[in-house]
Amino acid sequence: MLIYNISYVAGVVCVSYLAELPQQVWLIAALIYSFVSLLLATGLVLNNQQISAGSSFLTSKRYFLMLKRFAYRAVLLLQRRWLVAVHVFVLSFSVAALHGHLLLAELFDDTVTPRKCLVSGVVTGIPKIAVNSNRLLLLVDEAVCGEVNVDLNKISLSYYYPELAVQAGDKIQVQVKLKTPRSSYSYGTFDAGLWALNNGVNATGYVREVLSIATSFSALQGLRHQLKRWISRQQISDSAKATLYALILGDKSAISDLQWQQMRSTGTVHLLVVSGLHVGIMVAIGWWIFFVIRALLRRLFAGSGFCAALLYLPEVGALSLSLGYVFLAGGSLSTQRAWLMALVLIAGNWLKLKPNLWQRWWLALIIIISWQPLSVMQPGLWLSFVAVASLICLQGYRSNSGKWLVLLKSQIWVWLALLPLLLIYFQQVSLLSPLVNIVAISFISLLLLLLLPVLVFGFFKVEFPLQLLARALDYFWLVLENLESSAAGLIVSVNTLPKALVLLIALSCLVLLLPIGKRMKLVGLCAALLILFPPVRAPLQPAQFKMTLIDVGQGLAVLIETRSHTLLFDTGAAYDSGFNYFTASVEPLLSHLAIDTLDLLVISHTDNDHSGGLLAAQKSLQIKKLDSELQGDGSIDHKTCQSNERWQWDQVSFHYRQPETIAKTNNNNKSCVLEIATEQCSLLIMADAERKIEALLLPSRQRSKQKVLVVGHHGSNTSTAAAFLKREKFSDALVSNAYNNRYGHPHPLVLARLKAHNIQVYRTDLQGSIELQSSAEGCSIKSYKNRHKRYWW
């Protein structure tokens, strides 16, 4: 059965990596064929003895004459296990791909449907409240876009109206502007499309006008809202409030960046993200509570038939209590998956067949990925299942050790099992994590156990127990803070770990977990320790540079790397909501490349879409020099970019080609214009410079074989004049602009001029981040989206 289970999972995983989905007609045909073939094969297995006896029509020779072809296929399936596995793969592949078609059909298409809509619906979940921007989820009753009724189920809206004091369950009517869920296409960025498909969100947008709000009663949503209000009124610390919001309501919006950093450093992020751990703890708490209740009831009703009905009371009580917690915490996908896994594992005790733990584990995994195929793209799914699998493995060992030693062993066991996944998904692991989690998980378990009586006391306006709980949480955060500061050297970061090495470490961890000899375990331990010596990324050669035009929406951010130097040209925009593109798109790429120091940061001019991320960059990176009109934080060597300034890094030439300052000009024409060049390849970054500056550009000092342009002002018609293109003779042009932006960039006339000069155009809105690397042949260009495209992009 193992090969069939793996085949089913592999089929679902393969679909999630497709750039395009196969046509539905072929998928339906493959689904029917594989299902019927497997059904016949299963029938032959179950009725193998009856076939020869001819005991019924379905097992008679006449039946097989009627379905001769399918029966022959079934016989082949019985004889060849690999053929069964292929059919199982085709079955799961077809199911997952058809599910993908259904999800895509429900998405709002902003290229066809008018974006300005009148929407009415019910607020679901607790709205996320921030300083300058709030967000809510709306279950749509009716949506009219233009004059067309649009079928929408759920939309995510941001709003900036303080008077829109809505709560879960309220019915509202609003004027909105919608778009297809989309995010930047760059390494490590949040995938809004994947999030929307997984959460049933058809569109995202913002509220333009509030027309009506009607308060509506919802028992569950009202309870969640009242709990949050009650906690917010308590005289306790903000960190304690944020923790209680996260653990009780699944609301992580109040957790500060500092708290997230402390949890990442100590390997305890999972403690405040309500998921399988918390649901599992509630299952255990519920089982013990109802086990005690069953024992008491059996004593009270000893000898009566009522006792027989109490046989499965602990299991039913555990599932009921944990299900209530899932709903209270918002019913996120991760908690739903965890509860479903608990249901399958526990319900196995009620079946006559009594499947073993591994059979239940595989069944839970197959049910979940069949229900939500795209959940295979979420780290939480694999982290949960691998953790449970490691504990199932541990069940095979008997130990006479004390309880604390058993806890330590189980934590190290789970940590080793999760190590490869942590390396793949998060590129860092905390060596302190197993020790910290022994205490931390015990603390969170006790906290969840005490929450129910604390909430009951709160209902009767007795708030002293909550204040004691908050004081304990303050000490918890104090301990994490001290651990973070004292154990900084125990965090291993592996930003560019090769897949082959990850596989070797995974196999090494498997060797450590298997019941084999000590010598083999020692070999596995030595191999796993390779994590402490990650390979260094191969440096560029002298006279070679690499450029990444990062997808930052309607803004600009260009990363330049030479053999031993790094330059960042602009940082993207920042907004009043707190969102900034440096943190969202630039920082993940720098982290992936293990870059924490910039030799030079250039801010071309003061427009927000170019300079907005400066503050975030100064907090995140060590910056040696800053060329900008804006001031640094005082610790950075600062000046403005000087016309005709030239320097050389690793035999790569850098040249500011903008003319001297022009009187009475706009801010765009104050942009720094930087050329990076070798004999084979040159790149000219125009920032927002317009035609006036293009005509006055200083001549280049480098004659390169191939010249590439980063188009000025995001493709606005104010830039990229025909005379400029004719003079410079570019082979390729790169445009940094947002998808479906309100400015209409890049302008059709600009695209026409580029085409007229036989210039190949690359756009971040269509292709994501664009990478250029110089070589002896010239400039090679490739895009992130073309290399990593998924069918929902």
Secondary structure as UniProt FT lines:
FT   HELIX           2..16
FT   HELIX           24..46
FT   HELIX           48..53
FT   HELIX           57..59
FT   HELIX           61..66
FT   HELIX           68..79
FT   HELIX           81..106
FT   TURN            110..112
FT   STRAND          116..129
FT   STRAND          134..145
FT   TURN            146..147
FT   STRAND          148..149
FT   STRAND          154..159
FT   TURN            162..163
FT   TURN            168..169
FT   STRAND          171..179
FT   TURN            187..188
FT   HELIX           192..199
FT   STRAND          203..214
FT   HELIX           219..232
FT   HELIX           238..244
FT   HELIX           245..249
FT   TURN            253..254
FT   HELIX           257..266
FT   HELIX           269..271
FT   HELIX           276..300
FT   TURN            301..303
FT   HELIX           305..310
FT   TURN            311..312
FT   HELIX           313..328
FT   TURN            329..330
FT   HELIX           333..347
FT   HELIX           348..350
FT   HELIX           357..371
FT   HELIX           373..377
FT   HELIX           379..394
FT   TURN            395..396
FT   HELIX           403..426
FT   STRAND          428..430
FT   TURN            431..432
FT   HELIX           433..459
FT   TURN            460..461
FT   HELIX           464..486
FT   HELIX           488..490
FT   STRAND          491..493
FT   TURN            495..496
FT   HELIX           499..513
FT   HELIX           518..528
FT   HELIX           529..532
FT   TURN            542..543
FT   STRAND          546..549
FT   STRAND          558..561
FT   STRAND          566..569
FT   TURN            576..577
FT   HELIX           582..586
FT   HELIX           587..592
FT   TURN            593..594
FT   STRAND          597..598
FT   STRAND          600..602
FT   HELIX           608..611
FT   TURN            612..613
FT   HELIX           614..620
FT   STRAND          622..623
FT   STRAND          625..627
FT   STRAND          637..639
FT   TURN            643..644
FT   STRAND          646..649
FT   TURN            650..651
FT   STRAND          652..656
FT   HELIX           667..670
FT   STRAND          674..677
FT   STRAND          681..685
FT   TURN            687..688
FT   HELIX           691..696
FT   STRAND          706..710
FT   HELIX           712..715
FT   TURN            717..718
FT   HELIX           722..728
FT   STRAND          732..735
FT   TURN            739..740
FT   TURN            742..743
FT   HELIX           748..756
FT   TURN            757..758
FT   STRAND          760..763
FT   HELIX           764..767
FT   STRAND          770..775
FT   TURN            776..777
FT   STRAND          778..783
FT   HELIX           784..788
FT   TURN            791..792
//
